[in-house]
Amino acid sequence: MCSLSDPEVSLISGIQAAAIFLRDPRGSFCAPGAPTVTTVTTETTVHATEGCAARACGATGYSTTVECNAVAAGATVKACAVTDDAVAKACLPDTFTVTCPAGNNKTVAPDFASPSIMHCKACYMQTDVVDTDPMAKAFRIAFSFGDMVDTRTGSTPTGIKEYEVYWVWKNGRANGNKLVTIKADAATSCCTKDKYSVVMLGTFSDDYDGSQRIGVMAVSSGGVRVPFFSFSSAVGDNATKVVEGAQDSDGASSPVLFMAVFVAAGAHLLF
């Protein structure tokens, strides 16, 4: 089976449930009335790519240059022009470079190859994300971040609709498992460090090597996804005890992720 271009296995193979709570502006967490519980089921196993035919990457979503939206596998294209979108223009230079991984076999966006000249980052991003569950293969991960800001002005660009949180390979490429989408609050001139907080409970796959990170990207009101603007450190398994993995119907280990997402009052969780 041909899937993602990275010949590694996925960290998570299923998403089962998400619980949503609003945070009181005074700092305490609360659930007005009955808690809202949404169930989402996906299967996102990543397979090795040996024997799969390579194909060109798909559109960037943030460049108007035709050649940058159909980059051949293993190729690099320079001088990509930024699209006419307020958030994209605030974060990206007028021109930049993109590359399509060698052996790519999915119609996915090429990699943004000019991260050092990206103008945006989180005003605060918790980088020291750690697993606090002592059971082997089980995890409890909590992290928070603030709004994205233009580093040249110190202000949040106008027009950010939402933030998307992903598991990310060590090379900075999303592994295909979007964890959650959080509606952005109105832009302010100050930074609230824990404005968006995410808590995840679940289990790692048996061959997880501790190299994956958590990445955050912004989506504009025009639907443009700019490249990841901030990353956590690599998330390792804090294993001091042994736990048996969940078993599916055929007896195989079935990693499951349960997510509880906390956002600032007035914000909304989207899927």
LOZARO-215537 format. One line per field, with one value per residue (C-alpha): x negated, y negated, z; residue in one letter; residue number from 0. Coordinates in pm, 1 decimal, padded with zeros to 6 digits. Each point is the difference from the previous one (the first is absolute). Layout:
N
u X:...
v Y:...
w Z:...
residu A:...
num NUM:...
//
This chain:
271
u 00000.0:-00140.5:00050.0:-00209.2:-00348.7:-00179.1:-00080.3:00066.4:00304.0:00253.4:-00004.9:00375.0:00228.8:00336.5:00182.7:00294.4:00131.5:-00036.6:00141.0:00042.9:00005.9:-00013.7:-00236.1:00133.9:-00171.4:-00107.4:-00214.7:00203.3:00126.5:00372.5:00262.6:00310.9:00302.8:-00049.7:-00351.9:-00011.9:-00144.5:-00074.5:-00114.5:-00225.9:-00124.3:-00283.6:-00254.2:-00331.8:-00258.1:-00310.8:-00158.8:-00347.3:-00032.5:-00222.0:00124.3:00229.5:-00019.4:-00118.9:00228.3:-00017.5:00103.8:00325.8:00074.2:-00169.5:00312.6:-00213.2:-00176.5:00132.6:-00296.4:00118.7:-00328.1:00012.2:00337.6:-00105.9:-00355.5:-00136.4:-00107.9:-00358.7:00004.2:-00037.1:00153.1:-00124.4:00153.9:00352.6:00219.0:00217.5:00375.7:00212.4:00114.2:-00053.6:-00123.0:-00223.0:-00152.6:-00062.5:-00179.7:-00178.5:-00256.8:00093.9:-00175.2:-00111.1:-00102.7:00200.5:-00109.6:00177.8:-00151.3:-00169.6:00229.4:00313.8:00309.8:00287.4:00147.5:-00107.7:-00138.7:-00376.7:-00223.0:-00062.4:-00377.3:-00059.0:00091.0:-00282.8:00162.8:00355.4:00119.4:00247.9:-00023.8:00207.4:-00029.2:-00048.2:-00033.8:-00066.8:-00293.7:-00081.9:00298.6:-00035.7:00194.0:00105.2:00151.8:-00249.4:00156.6:-00190.8:00166.7:00267.7:-00022.2:00142.9:-00120.7:00094.5:-00122.3:00109.3:-00070.2:00090.3:00111.5:-00221.9:-00176.2:-00190.2:-00353.1:-00058.3:00290.8:00062.0:00370.9:00235.0:00076.8:00355.5:00217.6:-00101.9:00303.6:-00134.7:-00302.0:-00068.8:-00207.9:-00183.4:-00243.0:-00310.1:-00292.7:-00346.9:-00052.1:00284.8:00255.5:00349.4:00050.4:00360.9:00164.5:00158.1:00076.2:00241.7:00109.0:00058.4:00178.1:-00225.3:00104.3:00002.5:-00349.6:-00145.9:-00320.3:-00104.4:-00107.8:00196.4:-00238.3:00256.1:00276.5:00034.6:-00064.2:00016.4:00000.8:-00033.3:00032.9:-00069.0:-00256.6:-00303.4:-00045.1:-00236.2:-00280.7:00023.8:-00357.0:00057.8:-00089.9:00333.4:00096.5:00316.9:00038.2:00248.2:00107.5:00242.6:00290.1:00116.0:00359.5:-00061.7:-00083.3:-00376.0:-00215.6:-00339.0:-00289.2:-00054.9:-00103.3:-00101.0:-00101.3:-00040.4:-00303.5:00000.1:00249.7:-00144.3:00167.7:-00047.9:00008.4:-00065.9:00276.0:00136.5:00357.7:00169.5:00113.9:00363.2:00097.5:00220.8:00223.1:-00285.7:-00227.0:-00230.5:-00102.2:00234.1:-00145.9:00274.1:-00014.0:00246.1:-00014.0:00126.5:-00037.4:00024.1:00025.6:00042.8:00352.4:00184.2:-00212.5:00139.8:-00137.7:00045.0:-00048.3
v 00000.0:-00341.7:-00279.7:-00285.2:-00056.6:00037.8:00373.4:-00016.5:00130.8:-00232.6:-00099.5:00033.4:00231.7:-00119.4:-00290.5:00107.3:-00282.8:-00367.7:-00187.6:-00376.6:-00242.2:-00379.6:-00178.3:-00266.4:-00340.8:00000.3:00302.9:00298.7:00271.3:00055.0:00172.6:-00219.2:00228.1:00349.7:00056.2:00015.0:00331.9:00068.5:00337.4:00013.4:00326.4:00010.6:00250.4:-00159.2:00275.5:-00099.1:00272.4:00036.4:-00108.3:00264.6:00091.4:-00303.7:-00223.4:-00353.7:-00289.0:-00378.2:-00192.7:-00193.7:-00368.6:-00203.6:-00199.9:-00309.4:-00065.0:-00122.8:00137.7:00289.8:00193.0:-00013.2:00172.9:00310.6:00074.8:00335.4:00251.9:-00072.9:-00347.7:-00351.1:-00318.5:-00345.3:-00346.6:00105.9:-00310.9:-00038.7:-00001.6:-00311.9:00079.5:-00226.2:00275.8:00160.2:-00337.4:-00078.3:00330.0:00082.7:-00190.7:-00121.7:00306.5:00327.0:00358.6:00322.9:00359.7:00330.4:00298.5:00270.2:00300.9:-00201.8:00195.4:-00217.2:-00321.9:-00202.9:-00351.8:-00030.5:-00086.7:-00366.6:-00013.6:-00356.6:00022.6:-00229.8:-00293.7:00058.9:-00310.3:00156.8:00203.7:00061.1:-00282.9:00291.8:00371.7:00255.1:00188.9:00233.6:00228.7:00319.3:00319.1:00007.1:00350.3:00248.0:00300.9:00135.7:-00093.3:-00205.9:-00377.6:-00313.9:-00306.6:-00361.2:-00309.8:-00356.2:-00277.4:-00361.8:-00175.5:-00016.3:-00333.7:-00173.1:-00023.9:-00327.2:-00180.8:00205.9:00009.4:00280.0:-00017.1:-00092.5:00275.4:00314.2:00228.5:00300.6:00199.3:00362.9:00231.2:00299.1:00275.6:-00082.8:00215.1:-00103.6:-00152.8:-00245.1:00173.3:00079.2:00373.4:-00030.4:00008.8:-00338.4:-00001.2:-00289.5:-00329.7:-00292.0:-00318.5:-00300.5:-00276.4:-00360.7:-00141.5:-00196.7:-00193.4:00202.8:00362.9:00246.4:00292.2:00267.9:-00134.3:00334.9:00315.2:00359.6:00314.1:00341.2:00345.8:00320.9:00257.8:-00001.0:00254.1:00287.7:-00131.4:-00368.5:-00131.1:-00319.6:-00233.6:-00159.1:-00353.8:-00205.7:-00274.7:-00285.2:-00176.4:-00286.2:-00008.3:-00335.7:-00111.9:00058.5:00365.5:-00033.3:00224.8:-00153.2:00236.2:00109.5:-00299.8:00172.6:00346.2:00173.2:00203.4:00373.3:00190.8:00312.4:00284.0:-00052.1:00373.1:00116.0:00260.8:00256.8:-00006.0:00244.0:-00153.4:-00002.7:00290.2:-00019.6:00277.1:00198.0:-00030.4:-00267.0:-00303.3:-00290.9:-00338.2:-00244.8:-00371.9:-00172.7:-00380.5:-00256.5:-00348.5:-00314.3:-00340.0:-00357.6:-00114.5:-00084.2:00224.9:00314.9:00339.6:00101.7:00334.9
w 00000.0:-00097.6:00250.1:00139.5:-00135.4:00332.4:00045.7:00372.8:00182.1:00152.2:00364.8:00027.3:-00199.1:00129.2:00158.7:00211.9:00213.6:00081.9:00299.5:-00023.3:00292.4:00015.0:00233.1:00229.1:-00064.8:00363.7:-00060.5:00113.7:-00230.8:-00015.0:-00209.9:-00028.8:00027.4:-00133.7:-00142.4:-00378.9:-00115.5:-00365.1:-00132.2:-00304.1:-00150.0:-00253.9:-00126.6:-00090.8:-00007.0:-00195.5:-00211.8:-00148.8:-00361.3:-00155.0:-00348.1:-00022.7:-00306.3:00076.0:-00084.7:00005.4:00309.2:-00005.6:00041.6:00271.7:00072.6:00062.8:-00333.6:-00334.4:-00196.7:-00216.6:00022.0:00380.7:00007.1:-00194.6:00114.6:-00116.5:00264.5:00100.4:-00159.9:00140.4:-00140.5:00092.8:-00039.5:00095.9:00028.6:00308.7:-00055.6:00052.1:00353.3:00301.1:00233.6:-00264.6:-00087.3:00365.8:00058.9:-00325.4:-00204.0:-00348.8:-00144.8:00156.5:-00076.3:00018.8:-00045.4:-00060.8:00186.7:-00203.5:-00029.1:00074.0:-00100.1:00122.7:-00128.6:00301.2:00022.6:-00051.8:00292.5:00076.0:-00039.5:00125.5:00370.6:00106.2:-00180.5:00119.4:00181.8:00241.4:00316.8:00310.2:00250.8:00240.0:-00068.5:00270.3:-00145.4:00290.3:-00057.9:00203.2:00055.1:00364.5:-00005.1:00154.9:-00174.9:-00300.4:-00332.3:00179.1:-00002.9:00151.9:-00183.7:00073.7:-00176.4:-00069.9:-00245.2:-00064.3:-00315.1:-00306.9:-00042.4:-00279.1:00141.0:-00187.7:00167.3:00313.5:-00084.5:-00100.7:-00373.8:-00088.2:-00140.8:00192.5:00010.2:00188.8:00110.9:-00089.2:00219.2:-00148.4:00085.7:-00202.1:-00115.5:00112.4:-00348.1:00062.9:-00223.7:00130.8:00036.6:-00111.8:00340.2:00072.1:00370.6:00019.5:-00154.7:00239.6:-00099.8:00055.5:00237.0:-00114.1:-00046.9:00289.9:00055.0:00303.5:00030.6:00211.6:00040.8:00079.3:-00221.5:-00177.4:00202.8:-00114.0:00216.8:-00165.8:00153.7:-00188.3:-00105.7:-00228.1:-00277.6:00084.3:-00223.0:00090.2:00023.1:00199.9:-00286.0:-00083.5:00097.9:00015.8:-00259.0:-00035.1:-00319.3:-00064.6:-00246.3:-00135.0:-00045.9:-00370.9:00065.5:-00055.5:00220.0:00062.1:00088.7:00360.8:00206.3:00325.9:00123.6:00331.7:00093.8:-00083.5:00213.4:00159.3:00186.0:00373.5:00068.2:00354.0:00017.2:-00245.9:-00129.8:-00234.5:-00329.5:-00108.1:-00221.6:-00306.0:-00133.8:-00155.3:00303.7:-00144.4:00200.9:-00073.4:00107.3:00093.6:00074.1:00232.6:-00018.2:00249.2:-00143.2:00210.3:-00170.1:00111.5:00073.6:-00322.1:-00218.5:-00161.7:-00086.2:-00363.7:-00177.7
residu M:C:S:L:S:D:P:E:V:S:L:I:S:G:I:Q:A:A:A:I:F:L:R:D:P:R:G:S:F:C:A:P:G:A:P:T:V:T:T:V:T:T:E:T:T:V:H:A:T:E:G:C:A:A:R:A:C:G:A:T:G:Y:S:T:T:V:E:C:N:A:V:A:A:G:A:T:V:K:A:C:A:V:T:D:D:A:V:A:K:A:C:L:P:D:T:F:T:V:T:C:P:A:G:N:N:K:T:V:A:P:D:F:A:S:P:S:I:M:H:C:K:A:C:Y:M:Q:T:D:V:V:D:T:D:P:M:A:K:A:F:R:I:A:F:S:F:G:D:M:V:D:T:R:T:G:S:T:P:T:G:I:K:E:Y:E:V:Y:W:V:W:K:N:G:R:A:N:G:N:K:L:V:T:I:K:A:D:A:A:T:S:C:C:T:K:D:K:Y:S:V:V:M:L:G:T:F:S:D:D:Y:D:G:S:Q:R:I:G:V:M:A:V:S:S:G:G:V:R:V:P:F:F:S:F:S:S:A:V:G:D:N:A:T:K:V:V:E:G:A:Q:D:S:D:G:A:S:S:P:V:L:F:M:A:V:F:V:A:A:G:A:H:L:L:F
num 0:1:2:3:4:5:6:7:8:9:10:11:12:13:14:15:16:17:18:19:20:21:22:23:24:25:26:27:28:29:30:31:32:33:34:35:36:37:38:39:40:41:42:43:44:45:46:47:48:49:50:51:52:53:54:55:56:57:58:59:60:61:62:63:64:65:66:67:68:69:70:71:72:73:74:75:76:77:78:79:80:81:82:83:84:85:86:87:88:89:90:91:92:93:94:95:96:97:98:99:100:101:102:103:104:105:106:107:108:109:110:111:112:113:114:115:116:117:118:119:120:121:122:123:124:125:126:127:128:129:130:131:132:133:134:135:136:137:138:139:140:141:142:143:144:145:146:147:148:149:150:151:152:153:154:155:156:157:158:159:160:161:162:163:164:165:166:167:168:169:170:171:172:173:174:175:176:177:178:179:180:181:182:183:184:185:186:187:188:189:190:191:192:193:194:195:196:197:198:199:200:201:202:203:204:205:206:207:208:209:210:211:212:213:214:215:216:217:218:219:220:221:222:223:224:225:226:227:228:229:230:231:232:233:234:235:236:237:238:239:240:241:242:243:244:245:246:247:248:249:250:251:252:253:254:255:256:257:258:259:260:261:262:263:264:265:266:267:268:269:270
//
